[in-house]
Amino acid sequence: MQSLDEAIPDTYSVLSPLEGTESPIMMSAWGAQVGLDSPDDERIGLFVSKYWQSPDAPEPGAACTGGVDAPGRTA
């Protein structure tokens, strides 16, 4: 079993815990969201392929690095 940290890209993404979601893993992008139960779910790769660095995002190419600084930050 891979970790969620291994399943998503190292750049242009944010990994953060959030209690109270419908699924243990929620992937979100501009205009899209999917709930997953495991970091081994093949939909992670499909979601990343479709939405990671999407030209449809409001700020294409803007990095998430340094964008979040709060308890629970993992990277």
All heavy atoms as TSV, in Angstrom:
chain	resi	resn	atom	element	x	y	z
A	1	MET	N	N	0.844	-1.178	0.000
A	1	MET	CA	C	0.000	0.000	0.000
A	1	MET	C	C	0.889	1.241	0.000
A	1	MET	O	O	1.795	1.362	0.807
A	1	MET	CB	C	-0.902	0.001	1.239
A	1	MET	CG	C	-1.738	1.268	1.345
A	1	MET	SD	S	-2.687	1.396	2.862
A	1	MET	CE	C	-4.248	0.820	2.290
A	2	GLN	N	N	0.651	2.134	-0.933
A	2	GLN	CA	C	1.405	3.376	-0.976
A	2	GLN	C	C	0.787	4.403	-0.029
A	2	GLN	O	O	-0.368	4.310	0.334
A	2	GLN	CB	C	1.487	3.923	-2.390
A	2	GLN	CG	C	0.201	4.513	-2.923
A	2	GLN	CD	C	0.392	5.107	-4.309
A	2	GLN	OE1	O	1.484	5.419	-4.722
A	2	GLN	NE2	N	-0.694	5.232	-5.032
A	3	SER	N	N	1.589	5.378	0.375
A	3	SER	CA	C	1.049	6.440	1.217
A	3	SER	C	C	0.419	7.503	0.326
A	3	SER	O	O	0.713	7.598	-0.863
A	3	SER	CB	C	2.157	7.058	2.069
A	3	SER	OG	O	3.007	7.860	1.279
A	4	LEU	N	N	-0.438	8.289	0.910
A	4	LEU	CA	C	-1.065	9.362	0.146
A	4	LEU	C	C	-0.010	10.361	-0.310
A	4	LEU	O	O	-0.080	10.897	-1.410
A	4	LEU	CB	C	-2.142	10.049	0.987
A	4	LEU	CG	C	-3.027	11.043	0.263
A	4	LEU	CD1	C	-3.680	10.424	-0.958
A	4	LEU	CD2	C	-4.076	11.603	1.197
A	5	ASP	N	N	0.980	10.586	0.522
A	5	ASP	CA	C	2.073	11.491	0.171
A	5	ASP	C	C	2.795	11.026	-1.093
A	5	ASP	O	O	3.246	11.826	-1.901
A	5	ASP	CB	C	3.048	11.572	1.342
A	5	ASP	CG	C	3.765	12.890	1.442
A	5	ASP	OD1	O	3.296	13.885	0.852
A	5	ASP	OD2	O	4.797	12.946	2.122
A	6	GLU	N	N	2.894	9.717	-1.286
A	6	GLU	CA	C	3.528	9.152	-2.481
A	6	GLU	C	C	2.612	9.212	-3.701
A	6	GLU	O	O	3.085	9.195	-4.834
A	6	GLU	CB	C	3.915	7.695	-2.242
A	6	GLU	CG	C	4.972	7.494	-1.190
A	6	GLU	CD	C	5.156	6.030	-0.806
A	6	GLU	OE1	O	4.174	5.259	-0.866
A	6	GLU	OE2	O	6.282	5.684	-0.435
A	7	ALA	N	N	1.322	9.300	-3.475
A	7	ALA	CA	C	0.348	9.225	-4.566
A	7	ALA	C	C	0.125	10.544	-5.279
A	7	ALA	O	O	-0.383	10.561	-6.399
A	7	ALA	CB	C	-0.989	8.703	-4.034
A	8	ILE	N	N	0.488	11.654	-4.649
A	8	ILE	CA	C	0.251	12.959	-5.274
A	8	ILE	C	C	1.577	13.628	-5.623
A	8	ILE	O	O	2.609	13.330	-5.038
A	8	ILE	CB	C	-0.607	13.877	-4.382
A	8	ILE	CG1	C	0.103	14.194	-3.084
A	8	ILE	CG2	C	-1.967	13.264	-4.121
A	8	ILE	CD1	C	-0.568	15.282	-2.274
A	9	PRO	N	N	1.574	14.552	-6.566
A	9	PRO	CA	C	2.806	15.237	-6.961
A	9	PRO	C	C	3.412	16.046	-5.806
A	9	PRO	O	O	2.699	16.500	-4.903
A	9	PRO	CB	C	2.349	16.186	-8.076
A	9	PRO	CG	C	1.060	15.621	-8.570
A	9	PRO	CD	C	0.431	14.956	-7.386
A	10	ASP	N	N	4.720	16.235	-5.850
A	10	ASP	CA	C	5.435	17.007	-4.820
A	10	ASP	C	C	5.228	18.509	-4.974
A	10	ASP	O	O	5.473	19.263	-4.041
A	10	ASP	CB	C	6.941	16.722	-4.890
A	10	ASP	CG	C	7.276	15.301	-4.455
A	10	ASP	OD1	O	6.476	14.699	-3.716
A	10	ASP	OD2	O	8.339	14.806	-4.858
A	11	THR	N	N	4.839	18.950	-6.152
A	11	THR	CA	C	4.666	20.379	-6.400
A	11	THR	C	C	3.249	20.664	-6.877
A	11	THR	O	O	2.553	19.775	-7.373
A	11	THR	CB	C	5.653	20.879	-7.470
A	11	THR	OG1	O	5.428	20.149	-8.683
A	11	THR	CG2	C	7.100	20.709	-7.025
A	12	TYR	N	N	2.827	21.896	-6.733
A	12	TYR	CA	C	1.513	22.352	-7.179
A	12	TYR	C	C	0.371	21.547	-6.542
A	12	TYR	O	O	-0.634	21.262	-7.184
A	12	TYR	CB	C	1.395	22.325	-8.705
A	12	TYR	CG	C	2.386	23.230	-9.374
A	12	TYR	CD1	C	3.588	22.738	-9.863
A	12	TYR	CD2	C	2.138	24.593	-9.490
A	12	TYR	CE1	C	4.510	23.571	-10.459
A	12	TYR	CE2	C	3.056	25.435	-10.090
A	12	TYR	CZ	C	4.238	24.921	-10.577
A	12	TYR	OH	O	5.142	25.747	-11.157
A	13	SER	N	N	0.564	21.148	-5.291
A	13	SER	CA	C	-0.476	20.425	-4.561
A	13	SER	C	C	-0.316	20.680	-3.067
A	13	SER	O	O	0.765	21.043	-2.607
A	13	SER	CB	C	-0.423	18.921	-4.860
A	13	SER	OG	O	0.819	18.388	-4.498
A	14	VAL	N	N	-1.394	20.501	-2.336
A	14	VAL	CA	C	-1.393	20.660	-0.886
A	14	VAL	C	C	-2.023	19.414	-0.285
A	14	VAL	O	O	-3.077	18.972	-0.729
A	14	VAL	CB	C	-2.212	21.898	-0.451
A	14	VAL	CG1	C	-2.299	21.984	1.057
A	14	VAL	CG2	C	-1.608	23.172	-1.021
A	15	LEU	N	N	-1.368	18.852	0.711
A	15	LEU	CA	C	-1.885	17.691	1.426
A	15	LEU	C	C	-2.106	18.115	2.867
A	15	LEU	O	O	-1.172	18.546	3.545
A	15	LEU	CB	C	-0.889	16.537	1.351
A	15	LEU	CG	C	-1.219	15.266	2.126
A	15	LEU	CD1	C	-2.533	14.669	1.643
A	15	LEU	CD2	C	-0.093	14.259	1.987
A	16	SER	N	N	-3.336	18.035	3.331
A	16	SER	CA	C	-3.657	18.508	4.669
A	16	SER	C	C	-4.827	17.717	5.241
A	16	SER	O	O	-5.792	17.455	4.540
A	16	SER	CB	C	-4.015	19.990	4.607
A	16	SER	OG	O	-4.379	20.467	5.877
A	17	PRO	N	N	-4.747	17.340	6.526
A	17	PRO	CA	C	-5.881	16.632	7.136
A	17	PRO	C	C	-7.055	17.569	7.390
A	17	PRO	O	O	-6.869	18.752	7.662
A	17	PRO	CB	C	-5.303	16.122	8.461
A	17	PRO	CG	C	-4.198	17.056	8.773
A	17	PRO	CD	C	-3.640	17.523	7.456
A	18	LEU	N	N	-8.245	17.040	7.272
A	18	LEU	CA	C	-9.459	17.806	7.554
A	18	LEU	C	C	-10.501	16.834	8.074
A	18	LEU	O	O	-10.955	15.950	7.349
A	18	LEU	CB	C	-9.973	18.512	6.295
A	18	LEU	CG	C	-11.239	19.349	6.457
A	18	LEU	CD1	C	-11.000	20.507	7.430
A	18	LEU	CD2	C	-11.690	19.887	5.116
A	19	GLU	N	N	-10.850	16.978	9.333
A	19	GLU	CA	C	-11.828	16.077	9.937
A	19	GLU	C	C	-13.242	16.427	9.479
A	19	GLU	O	O	-13.530	17.568	9.142
A	19	GLU	CB	C	-11.729	16.164	11.453
A	19	GLU	CG	C	-10.436	15.596	11.995
A	19	GLU	CD	C	-10.388	15.593	13.509
A	19	GLU	OE1	O	-11.459	15.544	14.148
A	19	GLU	OE2	O	-9.270	15.639	14.036
A	20	GLY	N	N	-14.101	15.416	9.488
A	20	GLY	CA	C	-15.509	15.642	9.188
A	20	GLY	C	C	-15.889	15.525	7.722
A	20	GLY	O	O	-17.009	15.856	7.355
A	21	THR	N	N	-14.997	15.047	6.870
A	21	THR	CA	C	-15.345	14.874	5.460
A	21	THR	C	C	-16.085	13.550	5.264
A	21	THR	O	O	-15.995	12.642	6.086
A	21	THR	CB	C	-14.094	14.911	4.561
A	21	THR	OG1	O	-13.183	13.898	4.978
A	21	THR	CG2	C	-13.413	16.264	4.628
A	22	GLU	N	N	-16.819	13.440	4.169
A	22	GLU	CA	C	-17.608	12.240	3.884
A	22	GLU	C	C	-16.738	11.010	3.659
A	22	GLU	O	O	-17.159	9.895	3.937
A	22	GLU	CB	C	-18.484	12.470	2.660
A	22	GLU	CG	C	-19.591	13.466	2.888
A	22	GLU	CD	C	-20.453	13.665	1.655
A	22	GLU	OE1	O	-20.462	12.794	0.772
A	22	GLU	OE2	O	-21.112	14.706	1.576
A	23	SER	N	N	-15.540	11.207	3.127
A	23	SER	CA	C	-14.605	10.114	2.851
A	23	SER	C	C	-13.289	10.413	3.547
A	23	SER	O	O	-12.956	11.577	3.771
A	23	SER	CB	C	-14.362	9.989	1.347
A	23	SER	OG	O	-15.560	9.679	0.677
A	24	PRO	N	N	-12.494	9.384	3.838
A	24	PRO	CA	C	-11.205	9.615	4.487
A	24	PRO	C	C	-10.255	10.480	3.653
A	24	PRO	O	O	-9.433	11.203	4.183
A	24	PRO	CB	C	-10.623	8.222	4.672
A	24	PRO	CG	C	-11.736	7.271	4.475
A	24	PRO	CD	C	-12.777	7.968	3.654
A	25	ILE	N	N	-10.389	10.401	2.336
A	25	ILE	CA	C	-9.541	11.184	1.426
A	25	ILE	C	C	-10.454	11.971	0.497
A	25	ILE	O	O	-11.325	11.396	-0.161
A	25	ILE	CB	C	-8.624	10.267	0.589
A	25	ILE	CG1	C	-7.703	9.458	1.507
A	25	ILE	CG2	C	-7.819	11.087	-0.422
A	25	ILE	CD1	C	-6.977	8.323	0.801
A	26	MET	N	N	-10.261	13.268	0.444
A	26	MET	CA	C	-11.026	14.118	-0.480
A	26	MET	C	C	-10.022	14.826	-1.385
A	26	MET	O	O	-9.123	15.505	-0.902
A	26	MET	CB	C	-11.840	15.163	0.273
A	26	MET	CG	C	-12.909	14.593	1.183
A	26	MET	SD	S	-14.201	13.657	0.362
A	26	MET	CE	C	-15.009	14.910	-0.596
A	27	MET	N	N	-10.173	14.640	-2.681
A	27	MET	CA	C	-9.328	15.353	-3.633
A	27	MET	C	C	-10.172	16.466	-4.240
A	27	MET	O	O	-11.299	16.229	-4.674
A	27	MET	CB	C	-8.813	14.400	-4.707
A	27	MET	CG	C	-7.914	13.336	-4.123
A	27	MET	SD	S	-6.995	12.414	-5.361
A	27	MET	CE	C	-5.826	13.643	-5.901
A	28	SER	N	N	-9.614	17.655	-4.256
A	28	SER	CA	C	-10.338	18.822	-4.770
A	28	SER	C	C	-9.501	19.567	-5.784
A	28	SER	O	O	-8.288	19.684	-5.641
A	28	SER	CB	C	-10.685	19.783	-3.625
A	28	SER	OG	O	-11.510	19.154	-2.683
A	29	ALA	N	N	-10.173	20.068	-6.786
A	29	ALA	CA	C	-9.579	20.946	-7.793
A	29	ALA	C	C	-10.654	21.961	-8.137
A	29	ALA	O	O	-11.799	21.836	-7.690
A	29	ALA	CB	C	-9.163	20.154	-9.031
A	30	TRP	N	N	-10.310	22.970	-8.916
A	30	TRP	CA	C	-11.310	23.966	-9.293
A	30	TRP	C	C	-12.461	23.294	-10.006
A	30	TRP	O	O	-12.312	22.731	-11.084
A	30	TRP	CB	C	-10.693	25.047	-10.176
A	30	TRP	CG	C	-9.665	25.829	-9.432
A	30	TRP	CD1	C	-8.314	25.776	-9.590
A	30	TRP	CD2	C	-9.910	26.770	-8.378
A	30	TRP	NE1	N	-7.702	26.612	-8.703
A	30	TRP	CE2	C	-8.657	27.245	-7.944
A	30	TRP	CE3	C	-11.057	27.248	-7.750
A	30	TRP	CZ2	C	-8.526	28.176	-6.924
A	30	TRP	CZ3	C	-10.918	28.175	-6.734
A	30	TRP	CH2	C	-9.668	28.629	-6.337
A	31	GLY	N	N	-13.634	23.277	-9.384
A	31	GLY	CA	C	-14.840	22.727	-10.000
A	31	GLY	C	C	-14.969	21.222	-9.934
A	31	GLY	O	O	-15.834	20.655	-10.585
A	32	ALA	N	N	-14.116	20.546	-9.160
A	32	ALA	CA	C	-14.186	19.092	-9.087
A	32	ALA	C	C	-13.788	18.603	-7.701
A	32	ALA	O	O	-12.936	19.203	-7.043
A	32	ALA	CB	C	-13.261	18.468	-10.123
A	33	GLN	N	N	-14.420	17.509	-7.275
A	33	GLN	CA	C	-14.069	16.896	-6.000
A	33	GLN	C	C	-14.443	15.425	-6.053
A	33	GLN	O	O	-15.468	15.054	-6.633
A	33	GLN	CB	C	-14.801	17.584	-4.852
A	33	GLN	CG	C	-14.318	17.152	-3.484
A	33	GLN	CD	C	-14.941	17.974	-2.389
A	33	GLN	OE1	O	-16.158	18.008	-2.265
A	33	GLN	NE2	N	-14.117	18.653	-1.617
A	34	VAL	N	N	-13.602	14.574	-5.459
A	34	VAL	CA	C	-13.890	13.147	-5.399
A	34	VAL	C	C	-13.482	12.630	-4.019
A	34	VAL	O	O	-12.449	13.025	-3.487
A	34	VAL	CB	C	-13.179	12.368	-6.541
A	34	VAL	CG1	C	-11.685	12.420	-6.413
A	34	VAL	CG2	C	-13.647	10.928	-6.589
A	35	GLY	N	N	-14.324	11.775	-3.437
A	35	GLY	CA	C	-14.027	11.144	-2.159
A	35	GLY	C	C	-13.478	9.745	-2.385
A	35	GLY	O	O	-13.989	8.994	-3.208
A	36	LEU	N	N	-12.426	9.408	-1.639
A	36	LEU	CA	C	-11.757	8.119	-1.794
A	36	LEU	C	C	-11.560	7.469	-0.426
A	36	LEU	O	O	-11.516	8.150	0.594
A	36	LEU	CB	C	-10.388	8.310	-2.455
A	36	LEU	CG	C	-10.367	9.149	-3.736
A	36	LEU	CD1	C	-8.973	9.579	-4.079
A	36	LEU	CD2	C	-10.992	8.369	-4.861
A	37	ASP	N	N	-11.384	6.153	-0.428
A	37	ASP	CA	C	-11.175	5.425	0.825
A	37	ASP	C	C	-9.734	4.993	1.051
A	37	ASP	O	O	-9.361	4.655	2.163
A	37	ASP	CB	C	-12.073	4.182	0.859
A	37	ASP	CG	C	-13.543	4.553	0.966
A	37	ASP	OD1	O	-13.867	5.500	1.708
A	37	ASP	OD2	O	-14.371	3.900	0.307
A	38	SER	N	N	-8.913	4.992	0.007
A	38	SER	CA	C	-7.553	4.463	0.123
A	38	SER	C	C	-6.589	5.218	-0.793
A	38	SER	O	O	-6.967	5.598	-1.903
A	38	SER	CB	C	-7.560	2.984	-0.258
A	38	SER	OG	O	-6.251	2.502	-0.473
A	39	PRO	N	N	-5.336	5.382	-0.360
A	39	PRO	CA	C	-4.346	5.994	-1.254
A	39	PRO	C	C	-3.980	5.102	-2.437
A	39	PRO	O	O	-3.290	5.526	-3.351
A	39	PRO	CB	C	-3.135	6.248	-0.356
A	39	PRO	CG	C	-3.352	5.454	0.864
A	39	PRO	CD	C	-4.817	5.166	0.976
A	40	ASP	N	N	-4.452	3.861	-2.439
A	40	ASP	CA	C	-4.220	2.960	-3.567
A	40	ASP	C	C	-5.301	3.063	-4.634
A	40	ASP	O	O	-5.215	2.402	-5.676
A	40	ASP	CB	C	-4.145	1.505	-3.070
A	40	ASP	CG	C	-2.891	1.241	-2.264
A	40	ASP	OD1	O	-1.820	1.736	-2.638
A	40	ASP	OD2	O	-2.988	0.544	-1.240
A	41	ASP	N	N	-6.312	3.876	-4.411
A	41	ASP	CA	C	-7.417	4.025	-5.367
A	41	ASP	C	C	-6.877	4.576	-6.691
A	41	ASP	O	O	-6.207	5.598	-6.723
A	41	ASP	CB	C	-8.472	4.978	-4.788
A	41	ASP	CG	C	-9.772	4.955	-5.559
A	41	ASP	OD1	O	-9.732	5.085	-6.807
A	41	ASP	OD2	O	-10.824	4.841	-4.916
A	42	GLU	N	N	-7.173	3.887	-7.787
A	42	GLU	CA	C	-6.660	4.296	-9.103
A	42	GLU	C	C	-7.184	5.660	-9.542
A	42	GLU	O	O	-6.605	6.304	-10.415
A	42	GLU	CB	C	-6.996	3.240	-10.157
A	42	GLU	CG	C	-8.474	3.112	-10.436
A	42	GLU	CD	C	-8.801	2.005	-11.424
A	42	GLU	OE1	O	-8.057	1.022	-11.505
A	42	GLU	OE2	O	-9.815	2.143	-12.114
A	43	ARG	N	N	-8.270	6.128	-8.928
A	43	ARG	CA	C	-8.817	7.435	-9.307
A	43	ARG	C	C	-7.910	8.589	-8.897
A	43	ARG	O	O	-8.010	9.679	-9.451
A	43	ARG	CB	C	-10.210	7.612	-8.723
A	43	ARG	CG	C	-11.231	6.657	-9.346
A	43	ARG	CD	C	-12.570	6.765	-8.695
A	43	ARG	NE	N	-12.477	6.281	-7.308
A	43	ARG	CZ	C	-13.428	6.437	-6.401
A	43	ARG	NH1	N	-14.546	7.063	-6.708
A	43	ARG	NH2	N	-13.277	5.957	-5.191
A	44	ILE	N	N	-6.983	8.352	-7.960
A	44	ILE	CA	C	-6.034	9.411	-7.597
A	44	ILE	C	C	-5.212	9.785	-8.822
A	44	ILE	O	O	-5.084	10.955	-9.162
A	44	ILE	CB	C	-5.131	8.988	-6.418
A	44	ILE	CG1	C	-5.968	8.896	-5.143
A	44	ILE	CG2	C	-3.981	9.978	-6.245
A	44	ILE	CD1	C	-5.209	8.385	-3.931
A	45	GLY	N	N	-4.654	8.796	-9.486
A	45	GLY	CA	C	-3.857	9.061	-10.685
A	45	GLY	C	C	-4.667	9.717	-11.788
A	45	GLY	O	O	-4.183	10.626	-12.471
A	46	LEU	N	N	-5.898	9.277	-11.957
A	46	LEU	CA	C	-6.766	9.871	-12.977
A	46	LEU	C	C	-7.090	11.327	-12.640
A	46	LEU	O	O	-7.074	12.194	-13.519
A	46	LEU	CB	C	-8.058	9.061	-13.110
A	46	LEU	CG	C	-7.897	7.613	-13.568
A	46	LEU	CD1	C	-9.223	6.861	-13.441
A	46	LEU	CD2	C	-7.365	7.558	-14.979
A	47	PHE	N	N	-7.374	11.590	-11.368
A	47	PHE	CA	C	-7.693	12.952	-10.928
A	47	PHE	C	C	-6.479	13.867	-11.133
A	47	PHE	O	O	-6.603	14.964	-11.682
A	47	PHE	CB	C	-8.096	12.931	-9.450
A	47	PHE	CG	C	-8.735	14.197	-8.971
A	47	PHE	CD1	C	-10.108	14.349	-8.992
A	47	PHE	CD2	C	-7.970	15.238	-8.469
A	47	PHE	CE1	C	-10.715	15.514	-8.544
A	47	PHE	CE2	C	-8.556	16.403	-8.014
A	47	PHE	CZ	C	-9.934	16.541	-8.061
A	48	VAL	N	N	-5.307	13.387	-10.722
A	48	VAL	CA	C	-4.084	14.175	-10.890
A	48	VAL	C	C	-3.819	14.436	-12.370
A	48	VAL	O	O	-3.498	15.557	-12.768
A	48	VAL	CB	C	-2.877	13.481	-10.214
A	48	VAL	CG1	C	-1.568	14.144	-10.596
A	48	VAL	CG2	C	-3.036	13.480	-8.690
A	49	SER	N	N	-3.968	13.425	-13.206
A	49	SER	CA	C	-3.738	13.599	-14.647
A	49	SER	C	C	-4.657	14.653	-15.254
A	49	SER	O	O	-4.245	15.428	-16.118
A	49	SER	CB	C	-3.963	12.276	-15.392
A	49	SER	OG	O	-2.988	11.341	-15.054
A	50	LYS	N	N	-5.891	14.691	-14.778
A	50	LYS	CA	C	-6.860	15.627	-15.349
A	50	LYS	C	C	-6.730	17.044	-14.787
A	50	LYS	O	O	-6.871	18.017	-15.521
A	50	LYS	CB	C	-8.277	15.109	-15.110
A	50	LYS	CG	C	-9.334	15.980	-15.758
A	50	LYS	CD	C	-10.685	15.342	-15.739
A	50	LYS	CE	C	-11.689	16.239	-16.464
A	50	LYS	NZ	N	-12.992	15.615	-16.603
A	51	TYR	N	N	-6.457	17.166	-13.482
A	51	TYR	CA	C	-6.553	18.482	-12.848
A	51	TYR	C	C	-5.243	19.110	-12.392
A	51	TYR	O	O	-5.185	20.312	-12.172
A	51	TYR	CB	C	-7.503	18.412	-11.644
A	51	TYR	CG	C	-8.906	18.092	-12.050
A	51	TYR	CD1	C	-9.461	16.844	-11.803
A	51	TYR	CD2	C	-9.693	19.036	-12.703
A	51	TYR	CE1	C	-10.761	16.542	-12.178
A	51	TYR	CE2	C	-10.985	18.746	-13.093
A	51	TYR	CZ	C	-11.511	17.501	-12.825
A	51	TYR	OH	O	-12.797	17.213	-13.216
A	52	TRP	N	N	-4.177	18.353	-12.227
A	52	TRP	CA	C	-2.915	18.911	-11.742
A	52	TRP	C	C	-2.352	19.891	-12.766
A	52	TRP	O	O	-2.205	19.553	-13.937
A	52	TRP	CB	C	-1.927	17.785	-11.465
A	52	TRP	CG	C	-0.641	18.223	-10.851
A	52	TRP	CD1	C	-0.453	18.764	-9.614
A	52	TRP	CD2	C	0.657	18.131	-11.435
A	52	TRP	NE1	N	0.871	19.013	-9.389
A	52	TRP	CE2	C	1.574	18.639	-10.499
A	52	TRP	CE3	C	1.118	17.679	-12.653
A	52	TRP	CZ2	C	2.939	18.698	-10.741
A	52	TRP	CZ3	C	2.467	17.741	-12.894
A	52	TRP	CH2	C	3.366	18.246	-11.942
A	53	GLN	N	N	-2.101	21.105	-12.365
A	53	GLN	CA	C	-1.621	22.187	-13.226
A	53	GLN	C	C	-2.556	22.426	-14.418
A	53	GLN	O	O	-2.115	22.724	-15.526
A	53	GLN	CB	C	-0.202	21.924	-13.704
A	53	GLN	CG	C	0.829	22.029	-12.604
A	53	GLN	CD	C	2.235	22.014	-13.162
A	53	GLN	OE1	O	2.573	21.246	-14.057
A	53	GLN	NE2	N	3.061	22.880	-12.619
A	54	SER	N	N	-3.831	22.306	-14.195
A	54	SER	CA	C	-4.814	22.487	-15.259
A	54	SER	C	C	-4.813	23.923	-15.780
A	54	SER	O	O	-4.781	24.872	-14.999
A	54	SER	CB	C	-6.206	22.155	-14.724
A	54	SER	OG	O	-7.191	22.546	-15.645
A	55	PRO	N	N	-4.877	24.105	-17.079
A	55	PRO	CA	C	-4.973	25.462	-17.630
A	55	PRO	C	C	-6.327	26.106	-17.314
A	55	PRO	O	O	-6.506	27.300	-17.503
A	55	PRO	CB	C	-4.789	25.258	-19.132
A	55	PRO	CG	C	-5.141	23.832	-19.377
A	55	PRO	CD	C	-4.814	23.086	-18.111
A	56	ASP	N	N	-7.271	25.306	-16.806
A	56	ASP	CA	C	-8.586	25.835	-16.447
A	56	ASP	C	C	-8.630	26.436	-15.039
A	56	ASP	O	O	-9.644	27.010	-14.645
A	56	ASP	CB	C	-9.645	24.731	-16.543
A	56	ASP	CG	C	-9.790	24.211	-17.968
A	56	ASP	OD1	O	-9.609	25.008	-18.915
A	56	ASP	OD2	O	-10.055	23.009	-18.139
A	57	ALA	N	N	-7.553	26.298	-14.279
A	57	ALA	CA	C	-7.496	26.875	-12.934
A	57	ALA	C	C	-7.433	28.395	-13.032
A	57	ALA	O	O	-6.922	28.938	-14.018
A	57	ALA	CB	C	-6.278	26.352	-12.185
A	58	PRO	N	N	-7.944	29.094	-12.019
A	58	PRO	CA	C	-7.928	30.565	-12.062
A	58	PRO	C	C	-6.523	31.163	-12.187
A	58	PRO	O	O	-6.365	32.220	-12.767
A	58	PRO	CB	C	-8.561	30.973	-10.737
A	58	PRO	CG	C	-9.393	29.826	-10.343
A	58	PRO	CD	C	-8.684	28.601	-10.868
A	59	GLU	N	N	-5.515	30.492	-11.645
A	59	GLU	CA	C	-4.142	30.986	-11.744
A	59	GLU	C	C	-3.237	29.856	-12.242
A	59	GLU	O	O	-2.454	29.300	-11.481
A	59	GLU	CB	C	-3.652	31.484	-10.390
A	59	GLU	CG	C	-4.431	32.676	-9.869
A	59	GLU	CD	C	-3.924	33.150	-8.511
A	59	GLU	OE1	O	-2.752	32.908	-8.186
A	59	GLU	OE2	O	-4.720	33.758	-7.796
A	60	PRO	N	N	-3.331	29.483	-13.516
A	60	PRO	CA	C	-2.512	28.373	-14.009
A	60	PRO	C	C	-1.029	28.631	-13.759
A	60	PRO	O	O	-0.544	29.725	-13.976
A	60	PRO	CB	C	-2.813	28.310	-15.502
A	60	PRO	CG	C	-3.810	29.358	-15.793
A	60	PRO	CD	C	-4.104	30.114	-14.552
A	61	GLY	N	N	-0.352	27.596	-13.260
A	61	GLY	CA	C	1.084	27.695	-13.009
A	61	GLY	C	C	1.439	28.275	-11.656
A	61	GLY	O	O	2.603	28.281	-11.275
A	62	ALA	N	N	0.460	28.768	-10.889
A	62	ALA	CA	C	0.742	29.302	-9.558
A	62	ALA	C	C	1.005	28.143	-8.606
A	62	ALA	O	O	0.217	27.208	-8.516
A	62	ALA	CB	C	-0.423	30.144	-9.060
A	63	ALA	N	N	2.106	28.206	-7.896
A	63	ALA	CA	C	2.468	27.132	-6.969
A	63	ALA	C	C	1.696	27.247	-5.664
A	63	ALA	O	O	1.304	28.330	-5.256
A	63	ALA	CB	C	3.967	27.195	-6.690
A	64	CYS	N	N	1.483	26.123	-4.997
A	64	CYS	CA	C	0.850	26.112	-3.672
A	64	CYS	C	C	1.891	26.244	-2.568
A	64	CYS	O	O	1.551	26.380	-1.409
A	64	CYS	CB	C	0.079	24.804	-3.474
A	64	CYS	SG	S	-1.326	24.636	-4.584
A	65	THR	N	N	3.166	26.191	-2.923
A	65	THR	CA	C	4.238	26.248	-1.952
A	65	THR	C	C	4.104	27.498	-1.099
A	65	THR	O	O	4.004	28.602	-1.613
A	65	THR	CB	C	5.598	26.259	-2.666
A	65	THR	OG1	O	5.649	25.157	-3.551
A	65	THR	CG2	C	6.744	26.175	-1.678
A	66	GLY	N	N	4.089	27.306	0.210
A	66	GLY	CA	C	3.981	28.437	1.123
A	66	GLY	C	C	2.582	28.994	1.233
A	66	GLY	O	O	2.353	29.963	1.940
A	67	GLY	N	N	1.618	28.385	0.558
A	67	GLY	CA	C	0.261	28.908	0.549
A	67	GLY	C	C	-0.537	28.567	1.791
A	67	GLY	O	O	-1.520	29.193	2.094
A	68	VAL	N	N	-0.079	27.563	2.532
A	68	VAL	CA	C	-0.790	27.138	3.728
A	68	VAL	C	C	0.216	27.032	4.858
A	68	VAL	O	O	1.242	26.367	4.731
A	68	VAL	CB	C	-1.482	25.773	3.516
A	68	VAL	CG1	C	-2.133	25.289	4.805
A	68	VAL	CG2	C	-2.492	25.859	2.402
A	69	ASP	N	N	-0.078	27.676	5.966
A	69	ASP	CA	C	0.776	27.564	7.133
A	69	ASP	C	C	-0.121	27.485	8.357
A	69	ASP	O	O	-0.514	28.505	8.919
A	69	ASP	CB	C	1.721	28.766	7.245
A	69	ASP	CG	C	2.791	28.563	8.298
A	69	ASP	OD1	O	2.945	27.415	8.769
A	69	ASP	OD2	O	3.459	29.536	8.663
A	70	ALA	N	N	-0.500	26.260	8.697
A	70	ALA	CA	C	-1.425	26.054	9.804
A	70	ALA	C	C	-1.179	24.672	10.411
A	70	ALA	O	O	-0.488	23.849	9.821
A	70	ALA	CB	C	-2.855	26.158	9.297
A	71	PRO	N	N	-1.762	24.417	11.578
A	71	PRO	CA	C	-1.623	23.087	12.172
A	71	PRO	C	C	-2.107	22.017	11.192
A	71	PRO	O	O	-3.088	22.205	10.497
A	71	PRO	CB	C	-2.545	23.146	13.391
A	71	PRO	CG	C	-2.648	24.605	13.721
A	71	PRO	CD	C	-2.552	25.321	12.405
A	72	GLY	N	N	-1.386	20.927	11.117
A	72	GLY	CA	C	-1.750	19.822	10.227
A	72	GLY	C	C	-1.031	19.855	8.904
A	72	GLY	O	O	-1.110	18.923	8.144
A	73	ARG	N	N	-0.312	20.921	8.632
A	73	ARG	CA	C	0.427	20.997	7.366
A	73	ARG	C	C	1.424	19.855	7.300
A	73	ARG	O	O	2.163	19.615	8.239
A	73	ARG	CB	C	1.140	22.346	7.284
A	73	ARG	CG	C	1.899	22.503	5.994
A	73	ARG	CD	C	2.516	23.878	5.910
A	73	ARG	NE	N	3.310	23.958	4.700
A	73	ARG	CZ	C	4.082	24.956	4.405
A	73	ARG	NH1	N	4.167	25.985	5.238
A	73	ARG	NH2	N	4.759	24.965	3.302
A	74	THR	N	N	1.446	19.136	6.175
A	74	THR	CA	C	2.328	17.975	6.051
A	74	THR	C	C	3.547	18.231	5.190
A	74	THR	O	O	4.490	17.480	5.222
A	74	THR	CB	C	1.560	16.764	5.481
A	74	THR	OG1	O	1.078	17.087	4.189
A	74	THR	CG2	C	0.431	16.355	6.410
A	75	ALA	N	N	3.525	19.231	4.376
A	75	ALA	CA	C	4.686	19.497	3.505
A	75	ALA	C	C	4.881	20.968	3.301
A	75	ALA	O	O	4.062	21.781	3.577
A	75	ALA	CB	C	4.507	18.808	2.165
